[in-house]
Amino acid sequence: MRTLSGFVFVVLVVGSILWNPIAFVAVFTVITGLAVSEFHKLTNSQEQVQVNTAMSAVGGMVLFACSYLQASANIHFPIYSIYGLFLVLALIAELYTRKPNPIHNWAYFILGQVIIALPFSLLNFIGFIDHAIYKPIILIAVFVTIWVNDTGAYLFGVTLGKHRLFERISPKKSWEGFVGGAIAALVSGYVFSLFIPELSLLQWLIFSEIIVIFGTFGDLIESLLKRTVNIKDSGNIIPGHGGLLDRFDSMLLAAPVIFIYLSFLF
Protein backbone atom coordinates (compact mmCIF):
# COMPACT_ATOMS: atom_id res chain seq x y z
CA MET A 1 0.00 0.00 0.00
CA ARG A 2 2.86 2.40 0.86
CA THR A 3 4.51 1.87 -2.52
CA LEU A 4 1.24 2.23 -4.42
CA SER A 5 0.18 5.39 -2.60
CA GLY A 6 3.65 6.89 -3.11
CA PHE A 7 3.48 6.09 -6.82
CA VAL A 8 0.03 7.65 -7.15
CA PHE A 9 1.23 10.75 -5.30
CA VAL A 10 4.21 11.22 -7.64
CA VAL A 11 2.08 10.63 -10.74
CA LEU A 12 -0.50 13.16 -9.54
CA VAL A 13 2.09 15.86 -8.81
CA VAL A 14 4.26 15.33 -11.90
CA GLY A 15 1.36 14.53 -14.23
CA SER A 16 -0.65 17.62 -13.31
CA ILE A 17 2.38 19.88 -13.79
CA LEU A 18 3.33 18.40 -17.17
CA TRP A 19 -0.15 18.01 -18.59
CA ASN A 20 -1.06 21.68 -18.84
CA PRO A 21 -1.42 24.79 -16.63
CA ILE A 22 -5.12 24.13 -16.02
CA ALA A 23 -4.44 20.65 -14.66
CA PHE A 24 -1.67 22.08 -12.49
CA VAL A 25 -3.82 24.81 -11.00
CA ALA A 26 -6.79 22.47 -10.49
CA VAL A 27 -4.78 19.82 -8.64
CA PHE A 28 -2.65 22.19 -6.59
CA THR A 29 -5.55 24.44 -5.60
CA VAL A 30 -7.15 21.41 -3.98
CA ILE A 31 -3.83 20.31 -2.44
CA THR A 32 -3.35 23.80 -1.00
CA GLY A 33 -6.78 23.77 0.62
CA LEU A 34 -6.21 20.32 2.08
CA ALA A 35 -2.75 21.24 3.38
CA VAL A 36 -4.07 24.38 5.11
CA SER A 37 -6.89 22.33 6.60
CA GLU A 38 -4.38 19.75 7.82
CA PHE A 39 -2.28 22.49 9.42
CA HIS A 40 -5.24 23.81 11.39
CA LYS A 41 -6.28 20.36 12.54
CA LEU A 42 -2.87 20.23 14.20
CA THR A 43 -2.95 23.72 15.69
CA ASN A 44 -6.58 23.40 16.79
CA SER A 45 -5.55 20.49 19.00
CA GLN A 46 -4.07 23.07 21.37
CA GLU A 47 -6.07 24.61 24.18
CA GLN A 48 -8.04 27.76 23.25
CA VAL A 49 -7.23 27.53 19.54
CA GLN A 50 -10.35 27.16 17.39
CA VAL A 51 -9.60 28.48 13.92
CA ASN A 52 -12.37 28.02 11.36
CA THR A 53 -10.61 25.34 9.32
CA ALA A 54 -12.95 25.51 6.34
CA MET A 55 -12.63 29.30 6.03
CA SER A 56 -8.85 29.15 6.22
CA ALA A 57 -8.71 26.35 3.64
CA VAL A 58 -10.88 28.36 1.26
CA GLY A 59 -8.60 31.35 1.84
CA GLY A 60 -5.59 29.27 0.83
CA MET A 61 -7.35 28.10 -2.32
CA VAL A 62 -8.34 31.66 -3.20
CA LEU A 63 -4.73 32.79 -2.76
CA PHE A 64 -3.47 29.98 -5.00
CA ALA A 65 -6.03 30.73 -7.71
CA CYS A 66 -5.31 34.47 -7.58
CA SER A 67 -1.59 33.78 -7.81
CA TYR A 68 -2.12 31.62 -10.88
CA LEU A 69 -4.09 34.35 -12.63
CA GLN A 70 -1.47 36.94 -11.69
CA ALA A 71 1.56 34.83 -12.63
CA SER A 72 0.11 33.67 -15.94
CA ALA A 73 -0.99 37.20 -16.88
CA ASN A 74 -4.43 35.85 -17.75
CA ILE A 75 -6.17 38.74 -16.06
CA HIS A 76 -5.36 42.43 -15.60
CA PHE A 77 -7.83 43.08 -12.79
CA PRO A 78 -6.10 43.70 -9.40
CA ILE A 79 -6.83 40.08 -8.53
CA TYR A 80 -5.30 40.09 -5.07
CA SER A 81 -7.99 42.50 -3.93
CA ILE A 82 -10.32 39.49 -3.87
CA TYR A 83 -8.01 37.66 -1.49
CA GLY A 84 -7.53 40.81 0.59
CA LEU A 85 -11.30 41.18 0.97
CA PHE A 86 -11.52 37.55 2.04
CA LEU A 87 -8.92 38.14 4.77
CA VAL A 88 -10.85 41.16 6.04
CA LEU A 89 -14.06 39.13 6.23
CA ALA A 90 -12.26 36.26 8.00
CA LEU A 91 -11.00 38.65 10.67
CA ILE A 92 -14.44 40.23 11.09
CA ALA A 93 -16.07 36.80 11.37
CA GLU A 94 -14.22 36.21 14.63
CA LEU A 95 -16.37 38.94 16.21
CA TYR A 96 -19.41 36.68 15.96
CA THR A 97 -17.97 33.32 17.03
CA ARG A 98 -17.71 34.01 20.78
CA LYS A 99 -14.68 31.77 21.06
CA PRO A 100 -12.51 32.02 24.20
CA ASN A 101 -9.33 33.43 22.62
CA PRO A 102 -9.89 35.25 19.32
CA ILE A 103 -6.30 36.52 19.30
CA HIS A 104 -5.03 32.94 19.05
CA ASN A 105 -7.49 32.26 16.26
CA TRP A 106 -6.48 35.34 14.28
CA ALA A 107 -2.80 34.55 14.76
CA TYR A 108 -3.05 30.92 13.67
CA PHE A 109 -5.33 31.82 10.76
CA ILE A 110 -2.72 34.25 9.40
CA LEU A 111 0.10 31.79 10.17
CA GLY A 112 -1.60 29.11 8.09
CA GLN A 113 -1.90 31.51 5.17
CA VAL A 114 1.75 32.59 5.43
CA ILE A 115 3.59 29.32 5.97
CA ILE A 116 1.29 26.96 4.05
CA ALA A 117 -0.84 28.76 1.45
CA LEU A 118 1.80 31.31 0.40
CA PRO A 119 4.58 28.80 -0.47
CA PHE A 120 2.13 26.72 -2.51
CA SER A 121 0.95 29.88 -4.28
CA LEU A 122 4.51 30.86 -5.17
CA LEU A 123 4.77 27.67 -7.23
CA ASN A 124 2.70 29.57 -9.81
CA PHE A 125 5.37 32.24 -10.13
CA ILE A 126 8.09 29.61 -10.42
CA GLY A 127 6.17 27.87 -13.20
CA PHE A 128 5.60 31.16 -15.02
CA ILE A 129 8.95 32.74 -14.11
CA ASP A 130 9.93 33.36 -17.74
CA HIS A 131 7.71 36.35 -18.62
CA ALA A 132 4.41 34.56 -17.94
CA ILE A 133 5.39 31.63 -20.19
CA TYR A 134 4.59 28.31 -18.56
CA LYS A 135 7.80 26.37 -17.82
CA PRO A 136 6.64 23.11 -16.23
CA ILE A 137 10.12 21.60 -16.32
CA ILE A 138 11.39 24.14 -13.76
CA LEU A 139 8.55 23.20 -11.42
CA ILE A 140 9.37 19.55 -11.96
CA ALA A 141 13.01 20.33 -11.13
CA VAL A 142 11.96 21.74 -7.75
CA PHE A 143 10.15 18.56 -6.74
CA VAL A 144 12.64 16.14 -8.27
CA THR A 145 15.50 17.89 -6.46
CA ILE A 146 13.58 17.65 -3.18
CA TRP A 147 12.97 13.93 -3.72
CA VAL A 148 16.57 13.28 -4.78
CA ASN A 149 17.83 15.15 -1.72
CA ASP A 150 15.51 13.17 0.57
CA THR A 151 16.63 9.88 -0.97
CA GLY A 152 20.32 10.73 -0.75
CA ALA A 153 19.96 11.95 2.82
CA TYR A 154 18.15 8.77 3.82
CA LEU A 155 20.67 6.40 2.21
CA PHE A 156 23.72 8.21 3.56
CA GLY A 157 22.08 8.72 6.94
CA VAL A 158 21.18 5.04 7.35
CA THR A 159 24.61 3.77 6.32
CA LEU A 160 26.96 6.46 7.65
CA GLY A 161 24.96 8.66 10.00
CA LYS A 162 26.65 9.21 13.36
CA HIS A 163 26.55 12.95 14.04
CA ARG A 164 23.08 14.33 14.75
CA LEU A 165 22.02 17.34 12.69
CA PHE A 166 19.30 18.68 15.01
CA GLU A 167 18.66 16.03 17.64
CA ARG A 168 16.26 18.11 19.74
CA ILE A 169 13.78 18.29 16.88
CA SER A 170 14.62 15.40 14.54
CA PRO A 171 16.70 12.69 16.24
CA LYS A 172 17.16 10.62 13.08
CA LYS A 173 18.67 13.34 10.88
CA SER A 174 22.45 13.36 10.63
CA TRP A 175 25.13 15.57 9.15
CA GLU A 176 26.24 12.63 7.03
CA GLY A 177 22.71 12.37 5.63
CA PHE A 178 22.63 16.10 4.96
CA VAL A 179 25.91 15.93 3.03
CA GLY A 180 24.73 12.85 1.13
CA GLY A 181 21.54 14.62 0.12
CA ALA A 182 23.52 17.67 -0.97
CA ILE A 183 25.78 15.53 -3.16
CA ALA A 184 22.81 13.73 -4.72
CA ALA A 185 21.16 17.09 -5.42
CA LEU A 186 24.32 18.34 -7.13
CA VAL A 187 24.21 15.32 -9.42
CA SER A 188 20.57 16.06 -10.26
CA GLY A 189 21.49 19.70 -10.92
CA TYR A 190 24.19 18.56 -13.35
CA VAL A 191 21.69 16.31 -15.15
CA PHE A 192 19.18 19.17 -15.41
CA SER A 193 21.88 21.39 -16.92
CA LEU A 194 22.34 18.87 -19.75
CA PHE A 195 18.71 18.98 -20.82
CA ILE A 196 17.35 22.33 -19.67
CA PRO A 197 19.39 25.23 -21.11
CA GLU A 198 17.38 27.98 -19.38
CA LEU A 199 19.94 27.87 -16.57
CA SER A 200 23.71 27.37 -16.75
CA LEU A 201 25.48 24.54 -14.94
CA LEU A 202 26.51 26.86 -12.11
CA GLN A 203 22.98 28.22 -11.79
CA TRP A 204 21.55 24.71 -11.65
CA LEU A 205 24.04 23.70 -8.96
CA ILE A 206 23.11 26.74 -6.88
CA PHE A 207 19.43 25.94 -7.51
CA SER A 208 19.99 22.43 -6.16
CA GLU A 209 21.80 23.51 -3.01
CA ILE A 210 19.22 26.18 -2.22
CA ILE A 211 16.63 23.42 -2.17
CA VAL A 212 18.87 21.22 0.00
CA ILE A 213 19.43 23.94 2.61
CA PHE A 214 15.97 25.45 2.80
CA GLY A 215 14.22 22.14 2.18
CA THR A 216 16.00 20.79 5.26
CA PHE A 217 14.88 23.80 7.29
CA GLY A 218 11.32 23.30 6.04
CA ASP A 219 11.46 19.68 7.13
CA LEU A 220 12.74 20.69 10.57
CA ILE A 221 10.05 23.34 10.98
CA GLU A 222 7.33 20.80 10.23
CA SER A 223 8.97 18.40 12.69
CA LEU A 224 8.95 21.14 15.33
CA LEU A 225 5.25 21.73 14.67
CA LYS A 226 4.46 18.03 15.13
CA ARG A 227 6.56 17.81 18.28
CA THR A 228 4.80 20.85 19.70
CA VAL A 229 1.38 19.24 19.32
CA ASN A 230 2.77 15.77 20.14
CA ILE A 231 1.87 13.84 16.99
CA LYS A 232 3.89 11.62 14.67
CA ASP A 233 2.32 12.36 11.26
CA SER A 234 0.52 15.49 10.11
CA GLY A 235 -2.32 13.37 8.74
CA ASN A 236 -3.16 10.08 7.03
CA ILE A 237 -4.36 11.16 3.61
CA ILE A 238 -1.51 9.27 1.90
CA PRO A 239 -1.47 5.70 3.26
CA GLY A 240 1.95 4.78 4.57
CA HIS A 241 3.32 8.29 4.03
CA GLY A 242 1.32 10.40 6.47
CA GLY A 243 -0.24 13.71 5.58
CA LEU A 244 0.29 16.32 2.90
CA LEU A 245 2.49 18.42 5.15
CA ASP A 246 4.73 15.38 5.63
CA ARG A 247 5.15 15.20 1.84
CA PHE A 248 5.44 18.92 1.11
CA ASP A 249 7.34 20.07 4.20
CA SER A 250 10.62 20.68 2.31
CA MET A 251 8.80 22.75 -0.30
CA LEU A 252 7.38 25.19 2.25
CA LEU A 253 10.67 27.06 2.62
CA ALA A 254 12.40 25.96 -0.58
CA ALA A 255 9.74 27.42 -2.91
CA PRO A 256 9.90 31.03 -1.61
CA VAL A 257 13.71 31.10 -1.74
CA ILE A 258 13.83 29.46 -5.19
CA PHE A 259 11.34 32.03 -6.44
CA ILE A 260 13.55 34.86 -5.16
CA TYR A 261 16.61 33.22 -6.74
CA LEU A 262 14.94 32.71 -10.13
CA SER A 263 13.61 36.28 -10.08
CA PHE A 264 17.21 37.50 -10.38
CA LEU A 265 17.90 35.19 -13.32
CA PHE A 266 14.87 35.80 -15.57
N, C-alpha and C positions, 0 to 999 in steps of 0.2 A: 504493500500500500504506500509506503514511504517513497519508493522509487517511482511509482506511477504518479503520485500526486506531485512530486518534484518535476517530473517530465511534463505534466500538464501545465504546471506553473510556468516553466521556461517557454513552452510553446505559446502560451497565452501572451506573455510579455513580449517575446521576440516577434511572434506572428502579428500581433496588433501593431507593433511599431513598423514592421516591414510592409504590411499590407497596403495601408494608405493612411493619411492623416486623420480621416474620419474614424477609422477603426481604432487608431491610437487614442484619440480624445475620448471615444466612447468607453473603451476599456479602462483607461486610467482615470477618468472622471469617477467611475464607480469604485475603483480601487482607492482613490483618495477619500471618498466618503466613508468607505468601510474602515480605512486606516484611522481616520479621525474618530470614528465611533469606537474603535478598539482602544484608542488612547484614552478616551473619556471613561470607558468601562473600567480601566485601571485606576485612573485618578478619582473616580467617583466611589471607589472602595474605601477611600479615606473618610474619616469623620468630618462632618459638616461640609462636604463637597458634593454638590448635586447639580452639576452642569446638565442642561438640556442636551442630551446626546444627539438627538435627531436634528435639532436646530444647528448644532455645531457641524454635524456631518454635511448638512445641506450647504452651510456656509463654505466648507472646504470644496465642495463640488462646484459651487458658484465661482469661487476663486479660480479653480482649475479651468473652467469653461471660459471665463473672462480672459485668462492668460492665453489660452489658445487663440481666441479671436484677436487679441492684441498682437501676439507674436507672429501670427500668420498674416497679419495685415488684411484680414477679411472684413474688417469693419472700421470705420473712421469715427464712430460715436465714442465719446469718452466712457468706454465700457466699464472701467473700474468704479465708476460712480454707482453702478448697480450693486457691486459688492460692498462699497462704502455704506450705502443705504441699508443693506442687510445687517451690517455690523451695528449701526445705530439702533435698528429695531431690536436686535438681539440684546443690546444693553438695556434698552427701555423695558423689554419684556420681564427683566428681573424684578422690576418694581411691583409686578402683579403676582409673583410666585409665592411670596411670603416664606421663603426658605431661610434657614437660621443664619447663614453667613453669605450674603450676596457678594461680598468682596472676593471670597474664595472662588465663587462661581464665575465672576467676571474674569478674574486672573487666569483661571484654568481654561476658560473659553478662549481667551486671547492666546494663551500658550499653545493650545492645540492648533490654532490657525497658523501660528508662527513656526513651530517646529515640525509640524506634520503637513498641513495643507500647502504652505509656502514652498517647501522643497519640491513637492510633487509638481506644483504649478510651474516652477522654474524649468522643469523638463521640457515644457513647450518652447521656451526661449533657447534651450540648447538644441532642440530639433530644428528650430528655424533661425539658427544663429547667423546664417549666411544670407543677410538681406531678405528675410522672410521667405527664403526658399527651403523647402522641407529637405532635411538631410538626415534620414533615418539611421544611416550608418554611424553617425556620431553618437546618437542616442544608444545604439546597440553597443558601441565601444564602451560607454559608461558602465552598462550592466555587465558586459563580458569581463571588463577589467575588475569589477567588484567580485565576480564569481571566481576569476582566476586567482585573485589575491586571497580570497577565502580558502580556496583549495590548496594553494601553496602554503599558506599559514597553517592550515590543519596538518598537512603532511609533514612539514618541517617540525611543527610543534610536537606531534605525536612521537616522532623518531628522535628528535634532538633536544626538545624543550626542557631546559633546566632552570632558566632564570625567568622569574615571573615578571610580566610586563606591568600589570596593575592588579596585584593580588587582592586588594581590598574590594575591588568591584568585580573582577573577572578572574578567578583563581586559575583557570585553565590556560589563559593566554600567556605566551612566553615571548621573550625577545627573539629567540631563535625562530619562532613561528612568524613573528613580524618581519624579520629579515627574509625568510623564505618566501613570504607573500610578496614582498617588495621585489625580489628577484624574478619571481614568476610574472609579476605585472610588467616589469621591464621587457621581458621576452614577448609578452602580448603587445606591448607598445611598439616593439620592433616589427612584429608581424603586421600590425595595422599600418605602419609606415610604408610597407611594401605594396599595399593594395589601396590605400586611401591617401592620395596626394595632397588633400586639403591642408594637412599639417606636415611639417618636416619631421625627420627622425628625432631631432632634439625636442621639438614641441610635443611629439607623441610620448617621449620618455618622461617629460615633465608632467604631461597629462596623466600618465599612469601613476606616477609617484604622488601626485596630488590626491588621487583617489585612494591610494594606500594609506596615506597619513590621515586624511579627513574621514575616510571610510572607517578606519580603526576608531577614531574619536566618536563617530556616530554610533558604532557598535557599543562602545563603552558607555555612552550616554543612555542608550536604551537599556543596557544591563543595570545601570544605576537606577533607572526608573523602576525596573522590575524588582530590584532589591528593596527599594523604598517601600513598595506596596506588598512585598513578600510573596511574589509569584515566580514560577519558573518560566512559563511561556506567556507571551502577550495575548494569545488566543489559541483557537484550535481550528481555524478555518481551512488550514492546509494540513491534512492528516500526516502525522509523522514529522512535520516541520514547524508546527506551532502556528502563530498568527502572522498577519501581514507585516506588523512592525518587526517581527523576528526576521523576516525575509528582506525588508527594505531598510533596516536600520542603518546600514553603511551609506545608503544613498542620501539620508536625511541631511548630512553635513557635506558629503562629497558633491552633490548637485549644485548647491549655491556657490561653492568655491570654483567648481569647474565652469559654471556660467560666467563668473567674474573673469577667470583666466581666458576663456574663449572670446570674451568681449574685447579683450586687448588684441586679439589675433585677427578678427574679422571686421 
